Amino acid sequence: SSTWHVDILSQPWMPTKYTLNQLTMVADHGVQQQDPKVQKLIKLKSKLGLNLKSDAEQKIMASMDCKGNCKFGKKLQNLKKPLLGKDGHDMQPHEKPNVFGGDGHDLKPHGKSNLIGGDGHDLKPHGKSNLIGGDDHDLKPHKQQILIGGDGHDLQPHGKPNLIGGDGHDLQPHGKSNLIGGDGHDLQPHGKSNLIGGDGHDLKPHGKSNLIGGDGHDMKPHGKSNLIGGDGHDLKPHGNVNPLGGGLLLNGSPMLNGDVGDLCKWVVFQQFQAAFKRLYMSKQEEKTRYKIFCENMRKAKKLQDVEKGTAVYGVTKFADMSESEFKQYVGKVWDQNANKGMKKAKIPQMNSLPNSFDWREHGAVTEVKNQGSCGSCWAFSTTGNIEGQWAIRKKKLVSLSEQELVDCDKVDEGCNGGLPSQAYKEIIRLGGLETETDYKYRGHNEKCSMDKSKIRVKINDSVSISSNETEMAAWLVKNGPISIGINAFAMQFYMGGISHPWKIFCNPKELDHGVLIVGYGVKGSKPYWIIKNSWGPDWGEKGYYLVYRGAGVCGLNTMCTSAVVN
């Protein structure tokens, strides 16, 4: 192809003919080559102040109007193909190791022409450790000399302790000096196995070994215990795991002043994946989950914007689940007429109620359990109530089998839902409950394998409890934890605090989740119920849900029941 010539005599700055190969070198890279004719082109450009790259490329395109059917057209098309990457950009061979590809990424506006763009491209993994990075630092505006970007800084070795390169960037303050970032940067390969960087930074002591990021990197083995890397990543603010245990915080604030855009970001989604150990089957599934994640953050923002209590809604372990998937953790809408035939509980007469009461402090509540993706919440609510009744009457706390109810209760529907009021009757029919140890929880419907010789706990009857929340509190103090139904919509994004959503989000007539009230309290001017859930201790306030008391929030007072143990 180098024998073909392009007529460019019409260009005032082009006095002769040049080969296609020479012109495409200029058009594609805009760099000076050793060829004397190309050097002459460069000098003409400098002398006349013209855009050599643009003019040459336009002229080549005009002279090769063969609609892709000739060698020239194909060669020009090849110039447009990505030069780097498994993502279409960075993994392809480079003519120069520091040059970025032609997939359109580098055509984005930059602070300077040689800096990296703002389209998320540089968050992609890179195949070589000396390529510019998998963190978000290249997304920052590159208008000052001290910022890391496409200036070659990141490709340089680190020869001085505690410094990254020599451009002063790492002397800038980064929020908190001892925290490890959550931006995925340290997932990049480094020059030496298990070590981060080679600048002596790893030899310095760090504040605390548990002040680590949300990207999983700092859980990996390091060359020296609790010594984190030397690439500037450690100086960035973290998205720390919520100290309440229920979700992810971004810079200390779950919604960052209520702006959902701060959570609908790829870097936050990566933190979510690392924190909750999400592994997707394909890149396409990951994209789909990210879309669901952002939609859920919009729902969380709506809840947060109109929250009447102190609850915080944001990134929880359910943040990437669709509405139908989340429903597997609850159940069908309860029939609110199901309790009508039950005996009414006698409400004790009390001159005054204590300001707070918690059956956890009196040995009547087992540890928080996890139902998994089986809609067996009704069984956990039932066993939790009976565990409390047995502990109070028999003075011994025993963890009971939910799987027995899932498998052997012929009235309820196992993982497809059920009602405590029906479960009590089935337990009486079955003769009682085995322990959790003897009949382990499997989280799916199985054939009943109950061993009547191992029955540990029996009940005598069941009762329906008043919907008056003052009377509910009096009954609870006197008799024990209460099994209830609740609308679980707000629970998908609940991270902590006293939840009090509007009815429009939490219809009290559409109960779909069984839980257990174990106590109550007051914080400031807000009274609340303490509700034990069955989604594990990594949800909410260590597995518990605090809900405003006195307004029938989410229908929590409409289907209250208990077993009776004589």
N, C-alpha and C positions, 0 to 999 in steps of 0.2 A: 504493500500500500504506500510505501514511502516514495515510490516512483511517480505517483499521481501528484499533480499540482493543482493549486486552486488560484484562479485569477482574482487578484485583489488589487489590480492597478487602479481601480476606482477609489481606493482609500488614499487620501492625501498623504498619510504617514507611512504608506506601504509602497516604495518605489520599485519593487521587484516581486518575483514569485517565490513562495516558500513551500516546502513540502507539507503535506497534511500532518505528518508525524510531528514536525517542528511546531506547527500552529496549535495542535491539540495539546502538546506539552505546555505551551503558554496558556491556552484557554483553560485547561483543567487545573493546573497548579499555580500559574502565575509566578513561577520561580525561574531564576536565571540558570540556564544550562551552559555547558562548555561549548556547544556548537556556536561558531562565530556568527552565523546568520541569526540565531536566536538572541545572541548578545546585541546584535545590531537592532533587533526589534525592541529590546529593553531600552536601549539608548534613545531610540526614536520616541518611545512612550514617555521617557523622562523629559526629553527636550520639548515635546509638544503638549505635555500635560494631559494626555488622553488615557482613557481606560482601555489599556491594551487587551486585558482578559475579556472584557465584555464585547469590544468591537471585533476581536478575532473570532470569538465564539459565534457571534451573530453572522459574521461573514461566512464562516464554515458551514453553518446551518443553511444559509441562503443558497450556497453553491452546491449543496448536496441534497437538493429537493427530489429525492428518489423514493420517498415514502417507505423507507426501511428496506427496500429491495436491492440495495447495492452495498458493496463493502463499506463505503464511506458512511452510509446511514447506520449500519450495524456498529461500526466502530464508534460513531458519535453516541449511539444508544448505550454502548458499553461504558462510556464516560459517566453516564447518569446512574449506573448501578451502584449499590452499596459497596463500599470498600472494606468495611470492618463489621465484625460482630455476628454471633448466632442470632441476634435480634435483627439481622439485616444490616448491621453497621460495623461492629468492631472485630469480628473474628476473621474477616477476609484479609488477605495479604495487603500490606501497605507498600507503596513505593518508597515512602519515607516513614520511619517508625512513629514520628510525632504528628503525622498528618491524619486528619479525621475524614471520614468517608463522604460519599455523595448521595446519601439517601434523603436529602432534604433537611436533615437535622441541623446541619451547620449553616443552613440558610436562614435560620431563625435570627431575630435581632439579638445582638450581643453588645455588651458594654464596649468591647473592642473586637476587631474582626477576628482575632485569633483565640477568642475565649469560647468556653463551652456554653451551650444554649440552655433554654429554660423550659424544655418540653418534656422533661422526665426521662429523656433518653439515657442520660448518664447514670441513672439509677440501675440500669441493666447490669447483670454480671459481666465481667471481663475475663478473658481467657489468660491474660498474662499479667503478672503482678506489677509490672511497671507501666501499665496503662492507666489513664485517668479513670476515675473511681466509681464505686458502687454506693457512694453516700450522696448526700444532697448538697455538699458544699459547692459543687459546680453550678448549682441552680441560683446561687447568689449573684446579685449584680456585680459585674467585674469592671468597675469604673475607677478603682483606686489600686495603686500598686501593691497595697498590703493584702489584697484578697486573693485567695487561691483560685486559679482558673486554668486557662489554656496558655499559661505563660511559661510552661516547662518546669515550674516549681515542683510539681508533684512527681516528676520523673527523676529528680535529683536525689543522690544518696544523702543520708542524714549524718553529718560528721560531728555535730556539736551536741552535747547532752542537753536535753530538755527543749531543744529547738527543732522546728520543722523547717528545713531549708534555710534560706537567708533573706527572706523578703519581709520579715517583721510581722507576717500575718498571725503567727501563733502567740504573739505578745498581746493580742487583743483579748479583752475579758470575755469569758464565755459563761455567764450566769453563775454557775457553781463550779469551782475548780476540781472537786473530787468526784464528780459524777461521770458515769460512763454513758455515752450517747446511745440512742436507740434508732439510728438511721441506717443500719445495715452495712456501714462502711467496713467494719472489722470482719465481715464475712469474706472479704477478699483474701486471696492467697497472699502470703508474705514470703519474704526471701528465705526465712529459716522456719522449719517446722515448729509449731507451738509457740513461736515468739512473734511479737508484734513490733515491727519496725527494727531498726538497727542503730538507734541514736542514743542509747544509754538511758532512755526514759524508763524502760522497764526495771531498771535497777533502783529507781527511787521508790520510797514507801508511798502507799496510797492511804486515803482516809480510813476506809473500812472495806473489807473484802465483799460485803454485801451491797455496796453502792454500785450496782451494775445496771446495764441497760436492759431494754425490753426486747432485744433482737436475738437472744439465745447465744450470742458470741461469747459472752463472758462466763458462760457455764462450761465452755470447752477447756481442756487441760492447757496450762501455760507452762513455759519453761521454769518459772519460779512461782510459788503459790502467791495468789492475790496481787500479782504484778500485771498491770494492764498496759496496753500498747502505747506506741510512741508516735502516732500519726496525727495528733490533734483531735482525734475522735473523742478521746477521754475527757477533753475539756468542754465538750458541748453539753448543754442542758439535757436532762433525761426526760423520758415520758413515764417515769416510775410506776411500778405496780401499786395500785390502790392499797393503802395500809388497812383498809377495811376488808380487803380480800375479795372484793366483788367485781373489779373491773380495772380498766386502764385509765390512768390520768395522763393528760398531755400538759407538760409544763406546770403540773400541780393543779390544773383545773380541767375537769372532765369535759366541759363544753366550751372552755376558753371564752368567757363572756357571752355565752349563748350562741356563738357563731358556728353553725354546723359545718361550715367549710373548713374549720380547723380540724375536724375529725374525719371528714370525707377526703382524706389524702392517702396516697399510696404508702407513704412512710408510716402512717398510723396503722394502716391495714397490715403492713409487715410486722409492726410491733404486736398487733393483735394475734397474728399467726404464731409468732414466737411465744408469746405469753400463754396462749391456750393450746399450743402444740398442734396447730392445724397443718395437715399435709394433704394437698389436693392432687387429684389424679392426673391433671393436665393443666397446661397454661390457660386453655379455654375455660376450664372449671374455675381457675383462680380469677379470671376476669369476671365470670358470672357472679362469683361470691363477692367480689369487690363491688359490683353494681348493687347487690342485695345489701351489703354493708352500708353503702352510702344512703340507700333508701331507708334503712333502719335508723341511721343517724338523724334523718329528717323527722322520723316519728319521735325519736327521743327528744329532739329539739322542741317539737310541739308540746310534749308532756312537760318539759322543763319550763317552757315559756308561760304556761298557765298553772303550774304547780302551786297549790295553796298551802302546802306544808313545807318541810325543809328537805325533802328528798332530792337526791341527785340522780339523774338519768344519763346514761352514756354507753360506753363500750363495755359490754359484758360477754360472757362466753357464748351467748346466743346471738351475737351481733351479726353473724354471717348467715343466719337461718331465715328462710322464707317463712311467711305466715303459716303455711300448711305444715312445714317441718316443725315449727315451734309448737303447734297444736299437739304433736306427739308427746310433749312433756306435760300436757294438761289432759283434757278429756272432752267428752260430749257435754253439752249444756245440761245442767241438772234439772230434773223435774221437781219443781218447788212444791208440788203437792205430795211428794213421797213421804214427808214426815207427818202428814195429817192424822194417820192412824196410831201414832206413837203416844205413849204415856207422857204426860206433862211433868217435867221436873219440879220438885218443890223448891221454891226460892227461900233461902234462909233469911231470917229477920236479923239485920245487923244495925246497931245504932250508928255506926260510922265505918266506912271502908278505909283501909290504909291507903296512903297516897300512891304506893307502889307495891307490887307483889310479883314474885317470880318463882315458879315451881322448879326451875333449874337449881335454885339455891336450897331446895328442900329434898333433893334426890329423887325426883319423880319424872325426870326427862332423860331419855337416852341421847347418845350422840346424834348429830345431824347425819342423815342417810342420803343416798342418791338413787333415785328411781331410774335414771338413765332415760333413754328415748322410748320407754314403755309408759303408756298412759295409766299408770297404777297409783296415781296420787291418792285416790280414795282409800286404797289399802294402807298406805303409809299414815294417812290421817286417822284411820281406824285403829291400827296397831299402836300408834302414838298415844291415843286416848286410853287404850286398855293398859298399856305399860304404866301410865300414870295412875290409873285406878288401882291396879295390882300393887304398885309400890306403896301407895298411901294406905291401902287396907291391909296388906300382908307384910309391909315393911321390907320389901326386897324388890329392887329394880331389875327387870329381866327384859332383854331385847328380843322382840317377838318376830315371827316370820311373816313377811308380806307375800312371799312367793306361795305360801300355802293358800292364801286368799286368791291370788292370781290364778292358781291351778285348780283349786277345789271348790271355790264358790260357784255354784251352778246358776245363780240368779244374776250376778254381775258379769261383766264382760272382760275381765282380765286387763290386758294392756289397752283395750279399747274403751275403758271407763267403767265406772260403777258408783255406788252410793254407800256411805257409811251406815245409813239407816237399814239398808238391805244386808250389809255385811255382818252386822251384829246378829241378825237372825240366822245367817248361814253358819256363823261360828258356834252358835248354840246347837244347830243341827249336826255339825261336824264333831262336836264334843269338846272343842277348845282349840288352842293354838300351840304349835311347836315353837321352839326358840329359833332365833336367827341362825344359830350355830348348827342346829340339827336339820333345818330345812332352809338351805342357803338361797339367797336372792339371785336369780338368773337374768331378770330383765326382759323376759319374753314368755309367751304362753307355752306351758308344757303340760304333759299328762300328770294328773294328780298322783303324787307319791307320798301322801301323808301316812305316817306311822302312828297309830293311835296310842301305842305304848309309850310314845315320847311326848304326848301332850303335857304341857307344863302349866298352862294358864287357862282357866275357865271363866266365863261370865254368866250372870244370872238373868239379865234383862237389859233394856236400853230405854233411854228417855230423850224427849225433845225439850230443849232449853229455851227460855224466853228470848225474844228479839230485843227487849229493852236492855241497852248496854250497861246500865247501872246494875240491873238484876243479873246480867251475865257476869259482871265482875264479882258480885256477891257470891254467886254460885261457884265461880272458879276458886275464890279464896277458900271456901268451905270444903269443896269436893274434888277439885283437880282440873287438869287441862281439858279444853273443850274442842271437839272435832267440829270444823266448820267448812263451808264452801265459800268460794270467793271468785270474782272475776279477775283473771290473771293478766289482763292486757298490759298494765303498767309494769308488771313484774319482769317482763323480758329485758327491760333496760334499766332496772332498778340497781343502784350501786350502794345506797345507804341513805340514812336520814329518815324522817317521818313522812311517809307517803300519804298525800291527800289529793289525788287527781279529780278532775271534774267528772260528773256523771256521763258526759258525752263520750269520754274515753273509757269509762269503766261502769257499764250498765249494771245496776244492782239486781236486775232481773235475769241476767245471763251469767250465772255461776258456771265455771268450767274447771275449777281446780280445788282439790281437797287439801287442807292444811290443818294446823293445830295451834290454838291459842294457849300459850303456856304462862302468860302473865300480862302485866300492864304497868304503866308508869306515866310520869309527866316530865316534860323537858321545856323549861321556860313556861310559856302559857299554853303549850300544846300537849294534851293528853294523848296517849297512844297505847295500842295493843302490841304485845310481843308475840309474833307468829313464827312457829317453826315450819320451815319448808322442807322439801325432800329433793332438792337439786344439788346437794353437796355443800360442803363448807366454803367452797370457792365462789359462791354466789351471795349477793346481798351483804348483810352484816354477819359474816361468818356463818352463813346458812339461814339467817333469820330475816324476817321482814317486819319493819315497824310501820304500823298503819294508824292514822288518826282515829281516835276513839270518841264516839258520841254522835257521829253523823251517818252511820250505816254505810261507810265508805266501801264501794265495790261489792255491796250486798253481804258483807261479812257477818251480819247479824241475822240473816234470814233463814239459815238452815244449820242451827247449832244443836249438836247431839252429844250423847255420852253413853258408854256402856255402864252397866251396874254390876259391881262386884260386891257380894255380901261378905 
